[in-house]
Amino acid sequence: MHFLDIEKLLEIFEDDRELIVDLAQIFLGELPEQLAAIQAAIDEGRADLLKLAAHALKGASSNFRVEQVTSKALELEMLGRGGTTEGAQPVFDELKERLTLFMEDLSELTQSS
């Protein structure tokens, strides 16, 4: 299953494949820290930090127009906005599964350039 629609991205970024690859490399480089921040917020029961960390990931992933990822990040952000981390772990686990597939797409993209 592929989440990344490279043709759509090329259209959005006016055929600037180099820019897309640069964004992908930045995203992949920052992702471990973003995931760690979300997990820490859940572990510590910090809804305020969950909101911020999930929002950052949502923003970064939205550059790629991947609804399967941004929707789960939004779900986590909304939990945080609601002042809770309750129920966040299963959502985060699903987000990580989706990110695994998305990262495969990004890795293929960065290696093919």
Protein Blocks (a to p, Z undefined) as FASTA:
>chain_A
ZZbdfklmmmmnoopaklmmmmmmmmmmmmmmmmmmmmmmmmnopaklmmmmmmmmmmmm
mmnopaklmmmmmmmmmmmmnopaehklmmmmmmmmmmmmmmmmmmmmmmmZZ
